[in-house]
């Protein structure tokens, strides 16, 4: 009788260990998915900020100021050549940052196995 009790306890412990391993694997997958979702969310936020920056650049190139427009002043002021050149340089710098962040994002997803 004692042998049967030991065998039953041993089998129960094996079952418990296998269930714990399955649960650990499940939790690792959940964690991986959450990290991937955070990476994608952060990239979406970056894209939106870049898009807003591009709109602001377009407004300033056309002679409008975002700050003045927020206050209700929609008057157009012709930007100087220096201002246009500074805006162009800033846009090129931002485009370079955008491209490198995009490559970094795609590489990170590729390393994670996400298509």
Backbone as CSV, one residue per row, in Angstrom:
resi,resn,N_x,N_y,N_z,CA_x,CA_y,CA_z,C_x,C_y,C_z
1,UNK,0.822,-1.186,0.000,0.000,0.000,0.000,0.873,1.260,0.000
2,UNK,1.945,1.257,0.755,2.832,2.412,0.845,3.513,2.684,-0.499
3,UNK,3.853,1.606,-1.232,4.486,1.763,-2.544,3.540,2.486,-3.509
4,UNK,2.265,2.124,-3.461,1.285,2.763,-4.344,1.136,4.251,-4.012
5,UNK,1.156,4.536,-2.754,1.043,5.941,-2.324,2.249,6.750,-2.809
6,UNK,3.439,6.193,-2.704,4.648,6.866,-3.175,4.586,7.050,-4.683
7,UNK,4.148,6.039,-5.421,4.033,6.116,-6.885,3.020,7.189,-7.276
8,UNK,1.897,7.246,-6.593,0.866,8.249,-6.904,1.398,9.653,-6.634
9,UNK,2.089,9.833,-5.510,2.662,11.150,-5.189,3.716,11.530,-6.225
10,UNK,4.546,10.576,-6.640,5.579,10.825,-7.648,4.949,11.230,-8.983
11,UNK,3.929,10.546,-9.406,3.243,10.874,-10.666,2.580,12.249,-10.561
12,UNK,1.998,12.558,-9.423,1.372,13.873,-9.227,2.417,14.978,-9.303
13,UNK,3.594,14.738,-8.709,4.659,15.741,-8.769,5.168,15.932,-10.195
14,UNK,5.288,14.847,-10.944,5.695,14.953,-12.350,4.665,15.759,-13.145
15,UNK,3.400,15.490,-12.914,2.348,16.244,-13.587,2.412,17.727,-13.251
16,UNK,2.649,18.005,-11.975,2.760,19.390,-11.524,3.950,20.079,-12.197
17,UNK,5.090,19.404,-12.279,6.281,19.985,-12.921,6.028,20.266,-14.404
18,UNK,5.393,19.328,-15.103,5.097,19.554,-16.517,4.125,20.719,-16.707
19,UNK,3.156,20.835,-15.813,2.209,21.955,-15.892,2.925,23.276,-15.647
20,UNK,3.850,23.314,-14.709,4.616,24.537,-14.442,5.479,24.920,-15.641
21,UNK,6.104,23.949,-16.285,6.919,24.237,-17.477,6.043,24.810,-18.596
22,UNK,4.851,24.236,-18.764,3.931,24.741,-19.783,3.513,26.168,-19.457
23,UNK,3.264,26.438,-18.198,2.846,27.775,-17.772,3.985,28.789,-17.960
24,UNK,5.211,28.389,-17.654,6.366,29.274,-17.863,6.523,29.603,-19.344
25,UNK,6.369,28.615,-20.204,6.469,28.836,-21.648,5.383,29.814,-22.112
26,UNK,4.175,29.634,-21.581,3.071,30.536,-21.918,3.379,31.963,-21.478
27,UNK,3.891,32.140,-20.256,4.202,33.479,-19.744,5.329,34.140,-20.552
28,UNK,6.316,33.358,-20.983,7.380,33.909,-21.830,6.810,34.411,-23.148
29,UNK,5.868,33.664,-23.732,5.251,34.079,-24.989,4.430,35.362,-24.797
30,UNK,3.707,35.455,-23.684,2.928,36.657,-23.382,3.860,37.855,-23.231
31,UNK,4.973,37.677,-22.522,5.941,38.748,-22.330,6.536,39.188,-23.671
32,UNK,6.879,38.236,-24.524,7.427,38.540,-25.846,6.421,39.362,-26.663
33,UNK,5.157,38.951,-26.622,4.123,39.674,-27.373,3.938,41.092,-26.839
34,UNK,3.980,41.257,-25.513,3.839,42.593,-24.938,5.014,43.487,-25.323
35,UNK,6.222,42.951,-25.288,7.394,43.735,-25.682,7.289,44.154,-27.145
36,UNK,6.854,43.235,-27.997,6.689,43.552,-29.414,5.640,44.639,-29.599
37,UNK,4.550,44.540,-28.856,3.487,45.548,-28.946,3.997,46.914,-28.494
38,UNK,4.827,46.937,-27.442,5.396,48.204,-26.970,6.328,48.804,-28.022
39,UNK,7.124,47.977,-28.658,8.018,48.456,-29.717,7.208,49.069,-30.845
40,UNK,6.132,48.402,-31.244,5.298,48.904,-32.340,4.585,50.191,-31.934
41,UNK,4.117,50.269,-30.703,3.444,51.480,-30.221,4.412,52.653,-30.185
42,UNK,5.619,52.421,-29.672,6.623,53.486,-29.630,6.947,53.988,-31.037
43,UNK,7.013,53.070,-31.996,7.312,53.470,-33.373,6.148,54.273,-33.967
44,UNK,4.924,53.865,-33.663,3.763,54.623,-34.149,3.768,56.042,-33.593
45,UNK,4.121,56.179,-32.327,4.202,57.512,-31.711,5.272,58.337,-32.405
46,UNK,6.430,57.721,-32.676,7.501,58.418,-33.388,7.030,58.859,-34.772
47,UNK,6.311,57.978,-35.491,5.816,58.329,-36.823,4.847,59.509,-36.763
48,UNK,3.976,59.518,-35.767,3.030,60.628,-35.630,3.757,61.940,-35.340
49,UNK,4.770,61.891,-34.467,5.542,63.099,-34.173,6.271,63.578,-35.416
50,UNK,6.792,62.648,-36.200,7.477,63.019,-37.442,6.490,63.648,-38.429
51,UNK,5.302,63.080,-38.515,4.288,63.616,-39.416,3.879,65.024,-38.983
52,UNK,3.716,65.252,-37.703,3.387,66.586,-37.194,4.516,67.553,-37.542
53,UNK,5.769,67.112,-37.342,6.914,67.945,-37.682,6.941,68.311,-39.157
54,UNK,6.564,67.378,-40.007,6.514,67.641,-41.447,5.430,68.670,-41.767
55,UNK,4.284,68.561,-41.098,3.218,69.547,-41.303,3.663,70.938,-40.847
56,UNK,4.340,70.991,-39.696,4.831,72.277,-39.196,5.834,72.864,-40.194
57,UNK,6.710,72.022,-40.732,7.673,72.476,-41.743,6.942,73.045,-42.955
58,UNK,5.913,72.348,-43.409,5.145,72.829,-44.565,4.506,74.184,-44.282
59,UNK,3.914,74.324,-43.093,3.299,75.606,-42.722,4.327,76.732,-42.708
60,UNK,5.474,76.471,-42.077,6.496,77.512,-41.968,7.096,77.849,-43.322
61,UNK,7.227,76.870,-44.195,7.737,77.121,-45.542,6.772,78.016,-46.320
62,UNK,5.478,77.820,-46.091,4.470,78.641,-46.773,4.299,80.002,-46.119
63,UNK,4.922,80.211,-44.953,4.870,81.517,-44.316,3.915,81.614,-43.153
64,UNK,3.428,80.496,-42.670,2.517,80.503,-41.533,3.249,79.995,-40.304
65,UNK,2.800,80.424,-39.131,3.404,79.985,-37.884,2.386,79.151,-37.111
66,UNK,2.812,77.986,-36.678,1.916,77.111,-35.930,1.485,77.773,-34.630
67,UNK,2.418,78.432,-33.958,2.083,79.093,-32.690,1.034,80.179,-32.899
68,UNK,1.217,80.985,-33.954,0.245,82.051,-34.228,-1.098,81.468,-34.638
69,UNK,-1.065,80.373,-35.391,-2.327,79.749,-35.812,-3.080,79.195,-34.605
70,UNK,-2.341,78.677,-33.619,-2.991,78.177,-32.404,-3.689,79.294,-31.641
71,UNK,-3.177,80.514,-31.788,-3.793,81.672,-31.120,-4.853,82.337,-31.998
72,UNK,-5.065,81.824,-33.208,-6.107,82.362,-34.081,-5.616,83.370,-35.095
73,UNK,-4.313,83.556,-35.226,-3.745,84.503,-36.198,-3.313,83.718,-37.428
74,UNK,-4.068,83.877,-38.533,-3.796,83.128,-39.754,-3.124,83.977,-40.831
75,UNK,-2.454,85.040,-40.425,-1.788,85.890,-41.411,-0.527,85.215,-41.909
76,UNK,-0.221,85.488,-43.166,0.939,84.883,-43.817,2.077,85.889,-43.826
77,UNK,3.266,85.423,-43.455,4.470,86.247,-43.473,5.500,85.533,-44.338
78,UNK,5.944,86.183,-45.362,6.924,85.579,-46.277,8.225,85.291,-45.533
79,UNK,8.649,84.016,-45.493,9.891,83.703,-44.774,11.122,84.173,-45.563
80,UNK,12.174,84.527,-44.833,13.409,84.984,-45.477,14.162,83.778,-46.052
81,UNK,15.128,84.048,-46.906,15.949,82.983,-47.500,16.686,82.214,-46.420
82,UNK,17.190,82.930,-45.405,17.912,82.265,-44.323,16.987,81.321,-43.555
83,UNK,15.763,81.783,-43.309,14.785,80.964,-42.596,14.435,79.722,-43.416
84,UNK,14.256,79.906,-44.730,13.947,78.769,-45.599,15.102,77.770,-45.622
85,UNK,16.328,78.288,-45.657,17.487,77.396,-45.677,17.598,76.638,-44.346
86,UNK,17.350,77.337,-43.244,17.390,76.677,-41.933,16.307,75.606,-41.841
87,UNK,15.117,75.916,-42.359,14.035,74.937,-42.360,14.399,73.716,-43.204
88,UNK,15.013,73.964,-44.359,15.419,72.868,-45.239,16.462,71.980,-44.558
89,UNK,17.426,72.590,-43.881,18.456,71.814,-43.181,17.841,70.988,-42.054
90,UNK,16.905,71.593,-41.340,16.236,70.874,-40.255,15.418,69.706,-40.802
91,UNK,14.739,69.931,-41.926,13.954,68.866,-42.546,14.868,67.718,-42.975
92,UNK,16.003,68.031,-43.586,16.923,66.975,-44.012,17.463,66.197,-42.820
93,UNK,17.764,66.898,-41.733,18.236,66.220,-40.517,17.148,65.308,-39.964
94,UNK,15.913,65.814,-39.932,14.795,65.009,-39.433,14.522,63.804,-40.339
95,UNK,14.678,63.996,-41.664,14.470,62.879,-42.591,15.523,61.801,-42.365
96,UNK,16.757,62.219,-42.088,17.824,61.261,-41.806,17.525,60.469,-40.536
97,UNK,17.067,61.164,-39.498,16.687,60.499,-38.246,15.525,59.548,-38.498
98,UNK,14.563,59.984,-39.299,13.395,59.164,-39.624,13.827,57.877,-40.323
99,UNK,14.713,57.996,-41.306,15.170,56.806,-42.027,15.912,55.843,-41.106
100,UNK,16.785,56.366,-40.254,17.545,55.481,-39.362,16.622,54.809,-38.340
101,UNK,15.633,55.543,-37.814,14.677,54.943,-36.870,13.828,53.878,-37.559
102,UNK,13.468,54.130,-38.811,12.684,53.160,-39.563,13.480,51.880,-39.789
103,UNK,14.752,52.026,-40.152,15.615,50.856,-40.358,15.778,50.108,-39.042
104,UNK,15.986,50.846,-37.950,16.131,50.227,-36.629,14.865,49.456,-36.261
105,UNK,13.696,50.036,-36.513,12.423,49.394,-36.199,12.251,48.118,-37.018
106,UNK,12.500,48.204,-38.322,12.342,47.033,-39.181,13.311,45.924,-38.782
107,UNK,14.543,46.300,-38.440,15.536,45.314,-38.013,15.110,44.637,-36.712
108,UNK,14.611,45.435,-35.785,14.177,44.889,-34.502,13.023,43.906,-34.678
109,UNK,12.075,44.258,-35.533,10.954,43.342,-35.782,11.422,42.079,-36.490
110,UNK,12.357,42.247,-37.416,12.895,41.100,-38.138,13.621,40.150,-37.178
111,UNK,14.382,40.714,-36.239,15.064,39.884,-35.252,14.080,39.159,-34.336
112,UNK,12.925,39.759,-34.115,11.902,39.137,-33.284,11.082,38.119,-34.064
113,UNK,11.246,38.097,-35.388,10.494,37.151,-36.195,9.102,37.626,-36.565
114,UNK,8.876,38.933,-36.475,7.573,39.505,-36.813,7.639,39.990,-38.259
115,UNK,6.606,39.652,-39.008,6.582,40.062,-40.425,5.890,41.378,-40.608
